[in-house]
Amino acid sequence: GGEQVSSIGRGICVLLGISADDTQRDAEYIVRKILNLRLFEDESGRAWAKSVMDRELEVLCVSQFTLQCILKGNKPDFHAAMPAELAQPFYNSILESMRSAYRPELIKDGKFGASMQVNIQNDGPVTVELTSPAAPTDPKQLSKLEKQQLRKEKTRSKGSSESGREKSSLRPRQDAGASSGAEGDVSSDRES
């Protein structure tokens, strides 16, 4: 509508696409990574040394459902995106988590669902794709609550007339091709 909604100085512009499958765990991971990724140089000019919080820089979040696009031929399909009525409170919770973990006045955002012109001046240029890891399927990685839920499901299945072989197929298995979900830091072997 011709009005400037938000702007930041030096910092990170986050284009945030929310998937229909995203959970609070995904939100917590993304918030933690956005605020702690070492994307900036330190005082001596060493690259990839400081986070947005270390440097006390700003963060601008822009809701971007088109990141969940799946191409069907030449036509974009957005069914993988969380529906707007669910995505808006989810997006707002991410913003609030960032504000709680950092300095609220340094977290800015656009207008959810609005058609906007976004101008980004990209240093480097550096663009980092950040995706939350898939939920763990290895029982050793599950939270206490998830383990309790699995035990309840196993107890229920034992009461039924399933064979032992069918019961064992209910246990989660680790996908050999799945990512470990390790939370490594962004780094580069190259020097500028």
N, C-alpha and C positions, 0 to 999 in steps of 0.2 A: 504493500500500500504506500510505498514511497517513504516510509519512516524507518529510521535506523533502530533496530530492536536491541542490538548488543554489539559490543566490540571489545577486543583485548589488545594489549601490546604484545611483547614477546611471551611465548608460552606454547601451548599445545591446542590445536583445533581438533576436536574429536568428532568424527562423523559416526554416530552410534546407530547401528542396525540391530533391532531386537527380533530374535527368532521366536516363532511360536513355541519352541521347545525350551526356551531359556527359563532358568529358575533363579531363586535368590542366591544360590551358590555361584552361578555364572556372574550375577551382578557384583557380588563381593570380590570375585577374582578380577573382573574388569576394572573396578574402582581401584583396587590395590595396585594393579599393573599400570594404569594410567598415571597414578600419582608417584610411582616408584621407578618407572622405566628410566634408565640412565641414557638420555638422549642428548644431553647438553655437555659442553666443555666445562672444565673446572677453571679455577683462577689462573692456572699456569698455561691454559690453552689445550690441555689434554682432552681429546675427544671421547665421547661416550662415558663420561665420568660422573655427571650430576643429574639428578631428577628434577622435575618441575618443582617439587617441594624443597629440595636442597637449594635451588636458586631463587625460591620465592617468586615464581612466575605464575602466569594466569592460565586458566583452562577455559576454553569455549566449547560447549557441547551442542551439537546439532543433531536432532533426531533425523535418521536417514533410513526409512524403511526400504528404499530401493537397493540397499546393500544385501538384502535377502532375496534378490532377484534370481530366478531360475529361468534360463532361456528355453522357450519351447519353439524351436525353429528360430525365427527372427523376432519373435514377440516375447517381451518380458512378462513373466508370471510372478506375482508377489504373494502367493499362498503360503510360502514359508515364513513370511513376516507375521509377527504377533498382531492380532486385530487391534485397531486403534483404541477401542474402549478398554482393553487390557494393557496395551503398550503404554498409554499415557501415564497411568499410575506407576507402572514399572519404571519408566524413564524418570519420573519425578523422584522415585525412591533412590535411583542411582545418583541423581544430582544431590539429594539430601545426604546420602552416604559420603559423597565426595566433600561436601561442605562440612560435615561432622569430622572427617578425618584430616581436613586441611584447614584453610582459612576461607570462610564462607564468602567474603568479599572478592576473592580471586577466582571463584567459580561462576561462570556466566553461561547463559543458554539462549537459544533462539525461541521461536514460538512453535510449540508442538503442532504438527499437522499443517502448518502454513506453507504456502509456496513462497520461497525466499530466494533472494540473490545472495550467495555466500562468496565473499572475496577472501581468498587465502593467499598470503604471501609465504611461500614454502622455502625455508632455509635449506640449502644443501643441493638439490631438494632431498628431503628426508620424509618418506612416508612409510609407516610401519603398520602392517596388518596385524591386528590383535584379535584372536579368537579364544574364547574360554575352552578349556579342555572338556572332552566328553566325561560324563559321570563315570566314576570307577566301577568296574564290574568285578574286580578282584576283592574278595571278602576282607583281605587285610587292609584295604584302603577305605573301606566303608566307615561312615560315622557310627557312633553308638546307636543312634536312633534308627539308622538304616539296618544295622545288624539285628536290632530287636524286631523290626518289621520282617526281615527275612526269617527269623526264628518262628514268628507267628505263622507265616505262610507255610513253613515246613511242617509245623505242628498240625495245621489244618489238613495238609496233604497226606500226612501219615494216617489220619483217621479215615481217609477214603480207601477204596479197594484197588489202588494203583499197584503195579508191580514195582519191585526194587529198582529195576532199570529205568522205569518212567519217573520215579522219584528223583533219581540222580540227575536226570535231565533238567530238573527244575533249578538246580544249583547254578549260580552265575559262573560263567567261564571267562577267562581273560582272552580277548581277541589278540592273537599273535601279531596282527598288523596294526593294532591300536597304539596310539601315542601313550606314553607313560604319564603324561600330564605334568611332567616335571616343570618347575617354575624357575627356569634359568634366566639370567640377565641378558639383555641385548648387548652384544659386543661385536667388535669388528677387528679383524687382523690387519686391515689396511689403515695407513695413516694418511691424512689429507696433506 
